[in-house]
Amino acid sequence: MLSDIEIAESAALKPISKIAESIGIPESRLYHYGKYIAKVEPSANGGKLGKLILVTAMNPTKSGEGKTTVSIGLADAMNRLNKKTVLALREPSLGPVFGVKGGAAGGGYSQIAPMSDINLQFTGDFDAIEKANNLLCAAIDNNIFFETALNLDPDRIIFKRCTDMNDRALRNISLTVGSKYIRHDGFNITAASEIMAVLCLASDFADLKRRLGEIVVGYGKKGGAIKCRDLECAEAMAILLSKAVKPNLVQTLEGTPAFVHGGPFANIAHGCNSLIATREALKAADYVVTEAGFGADLGAEKFIDIKSRIGGLTISCVVIVATVRALKSNGGVPACELSNENTAALKKGLENLVRHIENIKNVFGIPAAVALNRFANDTQSEIELIKDACAAAGAQTYAADCFLKGGDGGIELAKGVAKLADADNPHQSFCYALDDSYTVKLTKIARKIYRASNVVLSGKAAADLKDIEHSGYVGLPVCIAKTQYSFSDDPLLLGAPQCFDLHVNGIELRAGAGFVVAACGDMILMPALSKSPGYLKMSISDDGKIIRGLS
């Protein structure tokens, strides 16, 4: 079996101008980044929009379940069936690329390309977001240092610096200028920054500028929220983001057009690609395959309750990716035994997948299908057990072998998904109403999606909420930051737990993005490298050719 890099290098990619032409985008709207990558000037035209297919997953394991690979294979398969389909995916973050998770460009014969370029800095969007974020931080501390009329309280600054790398040492820092102490601060990873969320939820450049100005950076010494526009920084930040806001166009190994733009994490941010890119894809195709990060309790919930609500999007159907290995892991099987058949553990782990199906169908009113990402050790009895359980929950299961076979391995999945997408779906709903209080919103998500009994606010979270509400910020969606490995806030509580408490330890206002972030359990917004990080597996030749380690 060839490596992902070898497969990518053997593919005959088309010039990006040809890919753009195939979906009606003229050369005049392209900004080229080499032969196979371009940014696209968004279209001001309306017209008929395609059907939106959301790919999500059961709660993942540390080995990964191949959600992006299935998304790519599904889109390729639909084009093989002559159903004009475009992808809309997130950009990779260097944190996971060099950390635990690896790249985010798919794998095997279901990749977006050029894979190495996409995984490594791409068109510089993350760099622009980081620079815009940190320019605002510099402006904040400059105002504090010179004691301007804004009278910022150094102890009540809520906007943090960011960098696109896992670095635990930057979680908490102290700032000084010369010998003058300024304040305590810290870094978020760029994918969790408010600037990333602003870029991904803006409807156009004018809306981006407006949202930048609305960012609350902290509070004054006499009370009252201080915004980015009060620091007169939004225009300069918008200049840094003027190219980054344009969606990127690439292709799969089979030539399916792919908009890859924006990269918020789903466990600590809202986990979806940019609204601008999604809309461009919907204008260009009859079907759009997009994805939301991690399990459906995180990415799909936020896609529906935040992104689709803000963007006015209607989801035609949801695909939930699962693997036999992940199901057995959720059933209590240790990693070293996942290759062995274990139907008892599989039945227990299926409770996790069934709950996700129930949530999508019953809470959000959207039809669902299950994509079973195949591994060599899967047995027919295990597969039949999964199909029966999912059918009883109201979702058909389709085996997907996209890693080894590309689009050809997703044909049956594509047929089933197209049938679901083509059916009328007027019943999409939300988990909560925007005019619910924040405590009610948190409680509805916790009980409806997670099956928790109660939401427990820490003293800090209660104080945060009081500040937010007293500043007049009510009626915003809630973005929950928690572990991706469990429905609960405890990463070790696998399967389908219920009747537990959801612990909220802090609530942060993201006024520019248009939501509040509730940090649950031990969740933090700056990840760390593991004891054996991914960069140890990487190698590059003396002539600059990447050999391994990016997939």
C-alpha positions as CSV (number, residue, x, y, z in Angstrom):
1,M,0.0,0.0,0.0
2,L,1.4,3.4,-1.0
3,S,1.6,6.1,1.6
4,D,-0.8,9.1,1.5
5,I,2.1,11.3,0.1
6,E,3.0,8.8,-2.6
7,I,-0.7,8.5,-3.6
8,A,-1.0,12.3,-3.8
9,E,2.1,12.6,-5.8
10,S,1.0,10.0,-8.3
11,A,-2.4,11.8,-9.0
12,A,-2.8,13.7,-12.2
13,L,-4.3,17.0,-10.9
14,K,-6.0,19.5,-13.1
15,P,-5.0,23.2,-13.3
16,I,-7.2,25.0,-10.8
17,S,-8.5,27.2,-13.6
18,K,-10.1,24.1,-15.1
19,I,-11.6,23.1,-11.7
20,A,-13.1,26.6,-11.3
21,E,-14.4,26.5,-14.9
22,S,-16.2,23.2,-14.2
23,I,-18.4,25.0,-11.6
24,G,-18.9,28.2,-13.4
25,I,-16.2,30.4,-11.8
26,P,-14.3,32.5,-14.4
27,E,-10.6,33.2,-14.4
28,S,-11.3,36.8,-13.5
29,R,-12.5,35.7,-10.0
30,L,-9.4,33.7,-9.2
31,Y,-6.3,34.7,-7.2
32,H,-3.7,32.1,-8.0
33,Y,-1.4,30.4,-5.4
34,G,0.5,28.3,-7.8
35,K,-0.9,25.8,-10.4
36,Y,-3.4,23.9,-8.1
37,I,-4.6,26.5,-5.5
38,A,-6.6,29.7,-5.9
39,K,-8.6,32.0,-3.8
40,V,-12.0,32.9,-5.2
41,E,-13.6,36.3,-5.3
42,P,-17.1,35.6,-3.8
43,S,-20.0,36.0,-6.2
44,A,-22.6,38.7,-5.6
45,N,-25.2,36.7,-7.6
46,G,-28.0,34.8,-6.1
47,G,-29.8,32.0,-7.9
48,K,-30.8,28.5,-7.0
49,L,-28.8,26.8,-4.2
50,G,-27.7,23.2,-4.0
51,K,-28.7,20.7,-1.3
52,L,-26.5,20.7,1.8
53,I,-25.2,17.4,3.2
54,L,-23.6,17.6,6.6
55,V,-21.1,14.9,7.6
56,T,-20.5,14.3,11.3
57,A,-19.5,11.4,13.5
58,M,-20.1,9.4,16.6
59,N,-17.8,10.4,19.6
60,P,-14.3,9.8,18.2
61,T,-11.4,7.9,19.6
62,K,-7.7,9.0,19.6
63,S,-7.1,6.9,16.5
64,G,-9.5,9.0,14.4
65,E,-12.5,7.7,12.5
66,G,-11.9,9.1,9.1
67,K,-14.6,11.7,8.8
68,T,-12.8,13.9,6.3
69,T,-11.8,10.8,4.3
70,V,-15.5,9.7,4.1
71,S,-16.6,13.3,3.2
72,I,-14.2,13.4,0.3
73,G,-15.0,9.9,-0.9
74,L,-18.7,10.6,-0.7
75,A,-18.4,13.8,-2.8
76,D,-16.3,11.9,-5.4
77,A,-18.8,9.0,-5.4
78,M,-21.7,11.4,-6.0
79,N,-19.9,13.0,-9.0
80,R,-19.3,9.4,-10.3
81,L,-23.1,9.1,-10.2
82,N,-23.3,12.4,-12.3
83,K,-24.7,14.4,-9.4
84,K,-22.9,17.7,-9.5
85,T,-21.2,17.9,-6.1
86,V,-18.7,20.2,-4.4
87,L,-16.9,19.9,-1.1
88,A,-16.8,22.6,1.6
89,L,-14.2,21.7,4.3
90,R,-12.1,23.3,7.0
91,E,-8.4,24.2,6.8
92,P,-5.9,22.2,8.9
93,S,-4.3,23.8,11.9
94,L,-0.6,23.3,12.5
95,G,-1.3,22.4,16.1
96,P,-2.8,19.0,15.3
97,V,-0.6,18.5,12.3
98,F,2.5,18.5,14.5
99,G,0.6,17.2,17.6
100,V,-1.5,14.1,17.9
101,K,-4.2,14.2,15.2
102,G,-2.1,14.8,12.1
103,G,-3.3,16.5,8.9
104,A,-6.8,17.2,7.8
105,A,-6.8,16.5,4.1
106,G,-8.2,13.0,4.1
107,G,-6.2,9.9,3.4
108,G,-5.5,7.1,1.0
109,Y,-7.4,7.6,-2.3
110,S,-9.8,10.1,-0.8
111,Q,-7.7,13.2,-0.4
112,I,-7.9,16.9,-1.2
113,A,-4.8,18.1,-3.0
114,P,-2.1,19.3,-3.0
115,M,-2.1,17.7,0.4
116,S,1.2,18.9,1.8
117,D,0.5,22.5,0.9
118,I,-3.0,22.4,2.4
119,N,-1.6,20.9,5.7
120,L,1.3,23.3,5.9
121,Q,0.2,27.0,6.0
122,F,-1.8,26.7,2.7
123,T,-2.6,30.3,1.5
124,G,-1.7,32.0,4.8
125,D,-5.2,32.4,6.2
126,F,-4.2,31.2,9.7
127,D,-1.2,33.5,9.7
128,A,-3.4,36.5,8.8
129,I,-5.9,35.6,11.5
130,E,-3.1,35.3,14.0
131,K,-1.6,38.6,13.1
132,A,-5.0,40.4,13.2
133,N,-5.7,38.9,16.6
134,N,-2.3,39.9,18.0
135,L,-2.5,43.4,16.6
136,L,-5.6,43.9,18.7
137,C,-3.8,42.5,21.7
138,A,-0.9,45.0,21.1
139,A,-3.4,47.8,20.9
140,I,-5.0,46.7,24.2
141,D,-1.7,46.8,26.1
142,N,-0.7,50.0,24.4
143,N,-3.8,51.7,25.7
144,I,-3.1,50.3,29.2
145,F,0.5,51.5,29.1
146,F,-0.3,55.0,28.1
147,E,-3.4,55.1,30.4
148,T,-5.7,56.5,27.6
149,A,-9.2,57.8,28.1
150,L,-10.6,54.3,27.6
151,N,-9.4,53.6,31.1
152,L,-9.2,49.8,30.5
153,D,-9.0,47.7,33.6
154,P,-5.9,45.5,33.2
155,D,-7.5,42.8,35.5
156,R,-10.6,42.6,33.3
157,I,-9.2,42.0,29.8
158,I,-11.0,39.0,28.2
159,F,-9.3,39.0,24.7
160,K,-6.2,36.8,24.4
161,R,-3.3,36.4,22.1
162,C,-3.1,33.4,19.8
163,T,-0.7,31.2,17.9
164,D,-1.3,28.2,15.6
165,M,0.7,25.7,17.6
166,N,0.0,23.4,20.6
167,D,2.1,25.1,23.4
168,R,1.1,24.6,27.1
169,A,3.7,27.2,28.2
170,L,1.6,30.0,26.7
171,R,-1.6,29.2,28.5
172,N,-0.7,31.7,31.2
173,I,1.8,34.5,30.9
174,S,2.6,37.8,32.6
175,L,3.2,40.9,30.6
176,T,5.6,43.7,31.2
177,V,6.8,46.7,29.1
178,G,10.3,47.7,30.3
179,S,10.1,47.5,34.0
180,K,6.4,48.3,34.1
181,Y,4.1,45.4,34.9
182,I,1.0,45.3,32.7
183,R,-1.2,42.3,33.5
184,H,-1.7,38.5,33.3
185,D,-2.6,37.1,29.9
186,G,-2.5,33.9,27.9
187,F,-2.7,32.4,24.4
188,N,-5.4,30.5,22.7
189,I,-4.7,28.3,19.7
190,T,-5.5,30.2,16.5
191,A,-8.3,27.8,15.6
192,A,-10.1,28.8,18.9
193,S,-9.6,32.5,18.5
194,E,-12.5,34.9,18.1
195,I,-11.0,36.2,14.9
196,M,-11.2,32.7,13.4
197,A,-14.9,32.6,14.4
198,V,-15.5,36.0,13.0
199,L,-14.0,35.1,9.6
200,C,-16.0,31.9,9.5
201,L,-19.4,33.4,10.4
202,A,-19.1,36.7,8.4
203,S,-21.5,36.9,5.4
204,D,-19.2,39.2,3.4
205,F,-16.3,41.6,3.9
206,A,-18.5,44.4,5.2
207,D,-19.9,42.0,7.8
208,L,-16.4,41.0,8.7
209,K,-15.5,44.6,9.4
210,R,-18.6,45.1,11.5
211,R,-18.0,42.0,13.5
212,L,-14.4,43.0,14.2
213,G,-15.5,46.3,15.6
214,E,-18.0,44.5,17.9
215,I,-15.4,42.4,19.6
216,V,-15.4,43.1,23.3
217,V,-11.8,43.2,24.6
218,G,-12.5,43.8,28.2
219,Y,-14.1,46.2,30.7
220,G,-13.3,49.7,31.9
221,K,-12.3,50.6,35.4
222,K,-15.7,52.2,35.9
223,G,-17.5,49.3,34.3
224,G,-18.9,49.0,30.8
225,A,-17.6,46.9,27.9
226,I,-14.8,48.2,25.7
227,K,-14.9,47.1,22.1
228,C,-12.4,46.8,19.3
229,R,-13.9,49.8,17.6
230,D,-13.2,51.9,20.7
231,L,-9.5,51.1,20.2
232,E,-9.9,52.1,16.5
233,C,-8.2,48.9,15.5
234,A,-10.9,47.2,13.3
235,E,-9.8,48.9,10.0
236,A,-6.2,47.7,10.4
237,M,-7.3,44.2,11.3
238,A,-9.6,44.1,8.3
239,I,-6.7,45.1,6.0
240,L,-4.7,42.0,7.4
241,L,-7.8,39.8,6.7
242,S,-8.7,41.3,3.3
243,K,-7.3,38.3,1.3
244,A,-7.9,35.7,4.0
245,V,-11.7,36.2,3.9
246,K,-11.8,35.0,0.3
247,P,-12.4,31.2,0.1
248,N,-9.7,28.8,-1.2
249,L,-10.4,26.4,-4.0
250,V,-8.6,23.1,-4.5
251,Q,-9.6,19.6,-5.7
252,T,-9.8,16.0,-4.7
253,L,-7.6,13.4,-6.3
254,E,-10.5,12.6,-8.6
255,G,-11.1,16.2,-9.6
256,T,-14.0,17.2,-7.4
257,P,-13.9,20.9,-6.6
258,A,-13.3,21.6,-2.9
259,F,-13.7,24.9,-1.1
260,V,-11.3,24.7,1.9
261,H,-11.6,27.8,4.1
262,G,-11.5,28.5,7.9
263,G,-10.6,26.1,10.6
264,P,-12.3,26.5,14.0
265,F,-12.0,23.4,16.3
266,A,-15.3,21.8,17.2
267,N,-14.3,20.9,20.8
268,I,-13.3,24.5,21.7
269,A,-14.9,26.6,18.9
270,H,-17.8,26.1,16.5
271,G,-16.1,23.6,14.2
272,C,-17.3,24.5,10.7
273,N,-15.7,25.9,7.6
274,S,-16.6,29.5,6.6
275,L,-20.1,30.6,5.8
276,I,-18.8,32.4,2.7
277,A,-17.2,29.2,1.3
278,T,-20.3,27.2,2.1
279,R,-22.5,29.7,0.2
280,E,-20.1,29.7,-2.8
281,A,-20.3,25.9,-2.9
282,L,-24.1,26.0,-2.7
283,K,-24.2,28.4,-5.7
284,A,-21.9,26.2,-7.7
285,A,-23.4,22.7,-7.3
286,D,-26.5,20.6,-7.0
287,Y,-25.1,19.0,-3.8
288,V,-22.6,20.2,-1.3
289,V,-20.8,17.9,1.1
290,T,-19.6,19.7,4.2
291,E,-18.4,18.5,7.6
292,A,-18.5,19.5,11.2
293,G,-15.7,18.5,13.6
294,F,-15.6,15.6,16.1
295,G,-18.8,14.0,17.3
296,A,-22.4,15.1,16.5
297,D,-22.8,16.3,20.1
298,L,-20.2,19.0,19.3
299,G,-19.7,19.8,15.6
300,A,-23.2,19.0,14.3
301,E,-25.0,20.7,17.2
302,K,-23.0,23.9,16.6
303,F,-23.3,23.7,12.9
304,I,-27.1,23.6,13.3
305,D,-27.6,25.9,16.3
306,I,-25.0,28.5,15.4
307,K,-23.9,28.4,11.7
308,S,-27.1,27.4,10.0
309,R,-29.1,29.8,12.2
310,I,-26.7,32.7,11.5
311,G,-26.4,31.8,7.8
312,G,-30.0,30.8,7.1
313,L,-28.8,27.3,5.9
314,T,-31.1,24.3,5.5
315,I,-29.5,20.9,5.9
316,S,-31.0,18.2,3.6
317,C,-29.5,15.2,5.5
318,V,-26.8,14.3,7.9
319,V,-24.2,11.5,7.5
320,I,-22.9,10.0,10.8
321,V,-19.5,8.4,10.4
322,A,-18.7,5.4,12.6
323,T,-16.2,2.6,12.7
324,V,-16.3,-0.9,14.3
325,R,-13.2,0.0,16.2
326,A,-14.7,3.2,17.7
327,L,-17.9,1.4,18.7
328,K,-15.9,-1.3,20.5
329,S,-13.8,1.3,22.1
330,N,-16.9,3.0,23.4
331,G,-18.0,-0.4,24.6
332,G,-14.9,-0.7,26.9
333,V,-12.4,-2.6,24.7
334,P,-8.8,-1.5,25.2
335,A,-6.9,-0.3,22.1
336,C,-4.7,-3.4,21.9
337,E,-7.8,-5.6,21.5
338,L,-9.8,-3.6,19.0
339,S,-8.9,-5.8,16.1
340,N,-10.6,-8.8,17.8
341,E,-14.2,-9.6,17.2
342,N,-16.3,-8.7,20.3
343,T,-20.0,-8.4,19.7
344,A,-20.8,-7.9,23.4
345,A,-18.7,-4.7,23.5
346,L,-20.0,-3.7,20.1
347,K,-23.6,-3.8,21.4
348,K,-22.7,-1.7,24.4
349,G,-20.8,0.8,22.2
350,L,-23.6,1.0,19.7
351,E,-25.5,3.0,22.4
352,N,-23.2,5.9,21.5
353,L,-24.0,5.8,17.8
354,V,-27.7,5.3,18.3
355,R,-27.9,8.4,20.6
356,H,-26.3,10.5,17.9
357,I,-28.9,9.2,15.4
358,E,-31.7,10.0,17.8
359,N,-30.4,13.5,18.4
360,I,-30.1,14.3,14.7
361,K,-33.6,12.9,13.9
362,N,-35.6,13.9,17.0
363,V,-33.9,17.1,18.3
364,F,-33.1,18.7,15.0
365,G,-35.6,16.9,12.7
366,I,-33.1,16.0,10.0
367,P,-32.9,12.6,8.2
368,A,-29.7,10.7,8.9
369,A,-27.6,7.9,7.4
370,V,-24.7,6.1,8.9
371,A,-21.4,5.7,7.0
372,L,-19.4,2.7,8.3
373,N,-15.8,3.4,7.5
374,R,-14.4,0.0,6.8
375,F,-11.2,-1.6,8.3
376,A,-9.6,-4.9,7.3
377,N,-10.5,-6.6,10.6
378,D,-14.2,-5.8,10.5
379,T,-16.3,-9.0,10.5
380,Q,-19.6,-9.5,8.7
381,S,-21.3,-10.4,12.0
382,E,-20.2,-7.0,13.5
383,I,-21.4,-5.2,10.4
384,E,-24.8,-6.8,10.4
385,L,-25.1,-6.0,14.1
386,I,-24.5,-2.3,13.4
387,K,-26.9,-2.3,10.5
388,D,-29.7,-3.8,12.6
389,A,-29.2,-1.4,15.5
390,C,-29.1,1.7,13.2
391,A,-32.1,0.6,11.2
392,A,-34.1,0.2,14.5
393,A,-33.1,3.8,15.3
394,G,-34.3,5.0,11.9
395,A,-31.1,5.2,9.9
396,Q,-29.7,3.1,7.1
397,T,-26.0,2.0,7.3
398,Y,-23.7,2.0,4.3
399,A,-20.2,0.6,4.3
400,A,-17.6,3.1,3.0
401,D,-14.3,1.9,1.7
402,C,-13.1,5.3,0.4
403,F,-9.6,5.2,1.9
404,L,-8.6,2.2,-0.4
405,K,-11.0,2.8,-3.3
406,G,-11.7,6.5,-3.5
407,G,-15.1,7.5,-4.9
408,D,-15.7,3.9,-6.0
409,G,-15.7,2.9,-2.4
410,G,-18.5,5.3,-1.6
411,I,-21.0,4.5,-4.3
412,E,-23.6,2.8,-2.2
413,L,-23.3,5.5,0.5
414,A,-23.7,8.2,-2.2
415,K,-26.9,6.5,-3.6
416,G,-28.5,6.4,-0.2
417,V,-27.4,10.0,0.8
418,A,-28.7,11.4,-2.5
419,K,-32.1,9.7,-2.0
420,L,-32.3,11.3,1.5
421,A,-31.2,14.7,0.3
422,D,-33.7,14.7,-2.6
423,A,-36.6,14.2,-0.2
424,D,-38.3,17.3,1.1
425,N,-37.1,18.2,4.7
426,P,-39.2,21.1,6.0
427,H,-38.8,20.1,9.7
428,Q,-35.3,21.3,10.6
429,S,-35.4,22.8,14.1
430,F,-33.0,24.0,16.8
431,C,-32.1,22.7,20.3
432,Y,-33.0,26.0,21.9
433,A,-34.6,29.4,21.2
434,L,-32.4,32.5,20.9
435,D,-34.6,34.3,23.5
436,D,-34.0,31.6,26.1
437,S,-31.7,32.7,28.9
438,Y,-28.2,31.4,28.8
439,T,-28.8,29.0,31.7
440,V,-31.9,27.6,29.8
441,K,-29.8,27.2,26.6
442,L,-27.1,25.3,28.5
443,T,-29.7,23.2,30.2
444,K,-31.5,22.3,26.9
445,I,-28.2,21.3,25.2
446,A,-27.1,19.3,28.3
447,R,-30.4,17.4,28.6
448,K,-31.5,17.0,25.0
449,I,-28.1,16.3,23.4
450,Y,-25.9,14.9,26.2
451,R,-28.6,13.4,28.5
452,A,-27.2,15.2,31.5
453,S,-29.4,15.8,34.6
454,N,-28.1,19.2,35.6
455,V,-25.8,22.0,34.6
456,V,-23.5,23.2,37.4
457,L,-22.0,26.6,37.1
458,S,-18.8,27.4,39.0
459,G,-18.4,30.6,40.9
460,K,-16.3,32.0,38.0
461,A,-18.9,30.9,35.4
462,A,-21.7,32.6,37.3
463,A,-19.7,35.8,37.6
464,D,-18.8,35.7,33.9
465,L,-22.5,35.2,33.0
466,K,-23.5,38.2,35.2
467,D,-20.9,40.4,33.4
468,I,-22.2,39.3,30.0
469,E,-25.9,39.9,30.8
470,H,-25.3,43.2,32.6
471,S,-23.4,44.4,29.5
472,G,-26.6,43.8,27.5
473,Y,-25.4,40.7,25.6
474,V,-28.4,38.5,25.6
475,G,-30.0,36.4,22.9
476,L,-26.7,34.9,21.5
477,P,-26.2,31.2,20.7
478,V,-24.1,29.1,23.1
479,C,-20.9,27.4,21.9
480,I,-19.9,24.6,24.4
481,A,-16.3,23.8,24.7
482,K,-15.8,20.3,26.1
483,T,-14.0,17.0,25.5
484,Q,-14.8,15.3,22.1
485,Y,-14.5,11.8,23.6
486,S,-17.7,11.8,25.6
487,F,-21.2,13.1,25.7
488,S,-20.2,14.4,29.2
489,D,-17.4,16.7,30.3
490,D,-15.3,13.6,31.4
491,P,-13.2,12.1,28.6
492,L,-13.2,8.7,30.3
493,L,-17.0,8.5,30.5
494,L,-17.5,6.6,27.2
495,G,-20.6,5.1,25.5
496,A,-23.9,6.7,26.3
497,P,-23.8,8.1,29.8
498,Q,-26.8,9.8,31.3
499,C,-28.0,11.4,34.6
500,F,-24.6,13.2,35.2
501,D,-23.8,16.8,35.9
502,L,-22.3,19.0,33.2
503,H,-19.8,21.3,34.9
504,V,-19.4,24.8,33.4
505,N,-16.2,26.4,34.7
506,G,-16.2,29.6,32.7
507,I,-18.2,31.6,30.1
508,E,-16.6,33.9,27.6
509,L,-18.2,36.5,25.5
510,R,-17.5,36.4,21.7
511,A,-19.5,39.5,20.7
512,G,-17.9,39.8,17.3
513,A,-18.5,36.1,16.4
514,G,-22.0,36.4,17.9
515,F,-22.0,33.7,20.6
516,V,-20.8,32.9,24.1
517,V,-18.4,30.1,24.9
518,A,-19.1,27.8,27.8
519,A,-15.9,25.9,28.9
520,C,-16.9,22.6,30.5
521,G,-14.9,20.2,32.7
522,D,-11.1,20.6,32.2
523,M,-11.4,22.1,28.7
524,I,-8.9,24.7,27.8
525,L,-8.4,26.8,24.7
526,M,-4.7,26.1,24.2
527,P,-3.9,22.4,23.6
528,A,-0.5,20.9,24.4
529,L,1.8,18.5,22.7
530,S,1.7,14.9,23.8
531,K,4.7,13.0,25.1
532,S,5.2,11.5,21.6
533,P,4.0,14.3,19.3
534,G,3.4,13.9,15.6
535,Y,6.4,15.8,14.5
536,L,8.6,12.9,15.6
537,K,7.2,10.8,12.7
538,M,7.9,13.4,10.1
539,S,10.8,13.4,7.6
540,I,12.0,15.5,4.6
541,S,14.7,14.8,2.1
542,D,17.8,17.0,1.7
543,D,16.3,18.4,-1.5
544,G,13.1,19.5,0.3
545,K,10.8,16.6,-0.6
546,I,8.4,15.7,2.2
547,I,8.6,11.9,2.7
548,R,6.2,11.1,5.5
549,G,4.3,12.4,8.5
550,L,1.7,14.9,7.3
551,S,-1.4,12.6,6.9
